[in-house]
Amino acid sequence: MAGGSQDEAPASGREGGDDVSQVITRLVEDKGDALRAFYDARSHRPAWQDGETVAAFAAALHTLDTDGLNPQDYQADGLSAAYRQAYAEGDGDGGNDGGSERQARFDLHASQVLLTALTHLQRGKVDPRSIDPDWEIPIAAVELDPAAISRAVDAQRFEQAFAEARPAYAPYERLRAGLARYRILERSGGWESLPSRQRALRPGDSDDDVLLLRERLAMMGEVELMAAAMEVFPGAVLDGPDLRRYDERLEAAVRRFQRRHLLEVDGIVGPQTLAALNVPVEDRIDQIRLNMERARWLLHGLPESFVLVDIAGYRLSYIRPNGEIWRSRIVVGRPYRRTPSLRSEITHLTVNPTWTIPPTILREDVLPAVRRDLGYLWRERIQVLSPSGELLDPWEIDWSRPGNVVLRQSPGPHNALGELVVRFPNDHMVYLHDTPSQGLFAREQRAVSSGCIRVENIDEFAQLLLDDTRSGYDVRAQIERGGTRNVSLAERMPVILHYWTVHPAEDGQLAFRPDIYERDDALLRALDRPLSL
């Protein structure tokens, strides 16, 4: 190590490595499994006696902000000072034994900081169950290689260790790249808000606000001419009388913006589009950060083939065994009847299903309708059954106190589940299903169900599932045979229901979605809560 370094340990400290090792051996026994495994991998040798190593680690910790984490949670600015204090001489500690104790404690602390950072990069800082009591997606155990981490410390390859801990999936890297772009925009001053207007901006208008609209979309990369100019404020370029006119190219950019942000795609800058345009860059940065945390929860150990339900994005993606991706629009639960986040496996389909009305829908929707008009049961083709399945006469029931009756809708085109249900075990009684209300898929925002997920073109999806699992059934033929029956998959297919409010598209653009279940604020508070190490 070069002489004169302000973080160089005194010679007596370095030569006392054996004493420090002995203290580490004693102290580490009371620590967690990961820390013990790290020191076992290096035979309890100190890892942080070299000031340059500590300084390199502190510098690497500052790069965690590129992952949306706060470097100060990991004491990026305090480690070097703690190192100097641990290796200071003549401070009245009672001799070298006291110094060895202090140095060993610093060594354990710095190693714990490293392991914590790697854990957070790999699986997230926040436990999702702490903010979502209904969370059912298991978070796999952290996979850290103590020997590899030990070698990385000795070689000062901290950023490489961080890179290996990050989720190795393209969506995470796109979010990371997007975060970097938005921070460049923040450093350049962000964007000017478009003023409130009594009249919406429409194609064909000429107005000074159109110039602001162009600048705002250009900074977002929505206008082709400016898409590559993310690092430069484009105001100096966007000037001239013709640019005050809301022309066809600008209309196309507005429509792309609306489509990405799940707004009504009409090319008109009305109140909702204006509100989305005026979200400050700082808020968008936070939105990216918290969705990177969600990615760290999910993007690990994914199977080769699986079904991903993007709740806030209203879409289903089926990653097939051959690498192709089948996508479809979906309808999800209302904010007060939320579709849960969970992980399960698709086991079977039900063709021409009946629908046993769930307790919440029975209590809040169906019983009030029946009390108003008993004819509702006949119009909706709903049978009344006892708990044992015996058919009951609706006229003989006191509907103000119906007891434990079961209401079941018969199969057919009127059935709320349509012609097909895709089932997977879970505690929330949710599933994927068809719907007679196909017009709902034309909406941009589709949180209108009672928690289950309606899938557009579900028969095509089901046939792919059957083909890819070698189940040997023709879905359409099964439906046309009539009658309610279950069709089992020969192999189970993993399914994940997850909530994202930022979608990183394959072209690198970020689409910001409405936080329909108001989950972002709680996650952001937890993510920003100072860490105690």
SULHUWO-V266622 format. One record per pair of residues at least 6 apart in sequence whose C-alpha atoms are under 6 Angstrom apart, sorted by the first residue. I is the first residue (numbers start at 1). J is the second residue. D is the distance in whole Angstrom. If there is no record, write none. Layout:
BEGIN
i = (I | I)
j = (J | J)
d = (D | D)
END
This chain:
BEGIN
i = (7 | 8 | 9 | 20 | 20 | 21 | 21 | 24 | 28 | 38 | 41 | 48 | 53 | 58 | 60 | 61 | 61 | 62 | 64 | 68 | 73 | 73 | 74 | 86 | 86 | 118 | 121 | 121 | 122 | 122 | 123 | 123 | 124 | 124 | 124 | 129 | 135 | 136 | 137 | 137 | 167 | 171 | 174 | 174 | 175 | 190 | 193 | 200 | 200 | 201 | 201 | 202 | 203 | 204 | 204 | 205 | 205 | 206 | 206 | 207 | 208 | 210 | 211 | 218 | 219 | 221 | 222 | 223 | 251 | 254 | 255 | 255 | 258 | 259 | 260 | 261 | 261 | 261 | 262 | 263 | 264 | 290 | 305 | 305 | 305 | 306 | 306 | 306 | 307 | 307 | 307 | 308 | 308 | 308 | 308 | 309 | 309 | 310 | 310 | 311 | 311 | 312 | 312 | 314 | 314 | 315 | 315 | 315 | 316 | 316 | 317 | 317 | 318 | 318 | 319 | 328 | 329 | 330 | 330 | 331 | 331 | 331 | 331 | 332 | 332 | 332 | 333 | 333 | 333 | 333 | 333 | 333 | 334 | 334 | 334 | 335 | 337 | 337 | 338 | 339 | 341 | 341 | 342 | 342 | 343 | 343 | 344 | 344 | 345 | 345 | 345 | 345 | 345 | 346 | 346 | 346 | 346 | 347 | 347 | 347 | 348 | 348 | 348 | 348 | 349 | 349 | 349 | 349 | 349 | 350 | 350 | 350 | 350 | 351 | 351 | 351 | 351 | 351 | 352 | 352 | 352 | 352 | 353 | 353 | 354 | 354 | 354 | 355 | 355 | 356 | 356 | 357 | 357 | 370 | 381 | 381 | 382 | 382 | 383 | 383 | 384 | 384 | 384 | 385 | 385 | 385 | 385 | 386 | 386 | 416 | 417 | 417 | 417 | 418 | 418 | 418 | 420 | 420 | 421 | 421 | 422 | 422 | 423 | 430 | 431 | 432 | 432 | 433 | 433 | 434 | 434 | 463 | 469 | 469 | 471 | 471 | 501 | 501 | 502 | 502 | 502 | 503 | 503 | 504)
j = (51 | 51 | 87 | 100 | 104 | 44 | 45 | 104 | 36 | 146 | 147 | 107 | 156 | 76 | 159 | 71 | 76 | 71 | 71 | 289 | 530 | 531 | 113 | 102 | 103 | 165 | 165 | 166 | 165 | 166 | 296 | 297 | 293 | 296 | 297 | 135 | 341 | 342 | 342 | 343 | 299 | 504 | 504 | 508 | 504 | 281 | 278 | 269 | 270 | 268 | 269 | 268 | 246 | 246 | 247 | 245 | 246 | 244 | 245 | 244 | 244 | 244 | 244 | 226 | 230 | 227 | 253 | 253 | 267 | 267 | 265 | 267 | 265 | 265 | 511 | 511 | 512 | 513 | 444 | 444 | 444 | 524 | 319 | 320 | 321 | 319 | 494 | 495 | 317 | 318 | 495 | 316 | 317 | 495 | 496 | 316 | 497 | 498 | 499 | 498 | 499 | 499 | 500 | 329 | 330 | 328 | 329 | 330 | 327 | 328 | 326 | 327 | 325 | 326 | 325 | 456 | 456 | 454 | 455 | 446 | 447 | 453 | 454 | 447 | 449 | 453 | 339 | 447 | 448 | 449 | 450 | 451 | 447 | 448 | 449 | 517 | 450 | 451 | 451 | 451 | 497 | 498 | 496 | 497 | 495 | 496 | 494 | 495 | 424 | 492 | 493 | 494 | 495 | 423 | 424 | 492 | 493 | 424 | 489 | 492 | 423 | 487 | 488 | 489 | 421 | 422 | 423 | 486 | 487 | 420 | 421 | 485 | 486 | 419 | 420 | 479 | 484 | 485 | 411 | 419 | 420 | 484 | 411 | 484 | 409 | 410 | 411 | 408 | 409 | 407 | 408 | 407 | 408 | 376 | 409 | 410 | 408 | 409 | 407 | 408 | 392 | 406 | 407 | 391 | 392 | 405 | 406 | 405 | 406 | 435 | 433 | 434 | 435 | 434 | 435 | 436 | 433 | 434 | 432 | 433 | 432 | 433 | 431 | 452 | 452 | 453 | 454 | 454 | 455 | 454 | 455 | 475 | 490 | 491 | 489 | 490 | 512 | 513 | 511 | 512 | 513 | 510 | 511 | 510)
d = (4 | 5 | 6 | 5 | 5 | 6 | 5 | 5 | 6 | 5 | 5 | 6 | 6 | 5 | 6 | 6 | 6 | 5 | 6 | 5 | 6 | 5 | 6 | 6 | 5 | 6 | 6 | 5 | 5 | 5 | 5 | 5 | 6 | 5 | 6 | 6 | 6 | 5 | 5 | 5 | 6 | 6 | 6 | 6 | 6 | 6 | 5 | 5 | 5 | 6 | 5 | 5 | 5 | 5 | 6 | 6 | 5 | 5 | 4 | 5 | 6 | 5 | 5 | 5 | 6 | 4 | 6 | 6 | 5 | 5 | 5 | 5 | 5 | 6 | 5 | 6 | 5 | 5 | 5 | 6 | 6 | 6 | 5 | 5 | 5 | 5 | 5 | 6 | 6 | 4 | 5 | 6 | 5 | 6 | 5 | 5 | 5 | 6 | 6 | 6 | 5 | 6 | 6 | 6 | 5 | 6 | 4 | 5 | 6 | 5 | 6 | 4 | 6 | 5 | 5 | 6 | 6 | 5 | 5 | 5 | 6 | 6 | 5 | 5 | 5 | 5 | 5 | 5 | 6 | 4 | 5 | 4 | 5 | 5 | 6 | 5 | 5 | 5 | 5 | 4 | 5 | 5 | 6 | 5 | 6 | 4 | 6 | 5 | 5 | 6 | 5 | 4 | 5 | 6 | 4 | 6 | 5 | 6 | 6 | 5 | 6 | 5 | 4 | 5 | 6 | 5 | 6 | 6 | 5 | 6 | 5 | 6 | 4 | 6 | 5 | 6 | 6 | 6 | 6 | 5 | 6 | 5 | 5 | 5 | 6 | 5 | 5 | 5 | 5 | 6 | 4 | 6 | 6 | 6 | 6 | 6 | 5 | 4 | 6 | 5 | 5 | 6 | 5 | 5 | 5 | 6 | 5 | 5 | 6 | 6 | 6 | 5 | 5 | 5 | 4 | 6 | 6 | 5 | 6 | 4 | 5 | 6 | 5 | 5 | 5 | 5 | 6 | 5 | 6 | 6 | 6 | 6 | 6 | 5 | 6 | 5 | 6 | 5 | 6 | 5 | 6 | 6 | 5 | 5)
END
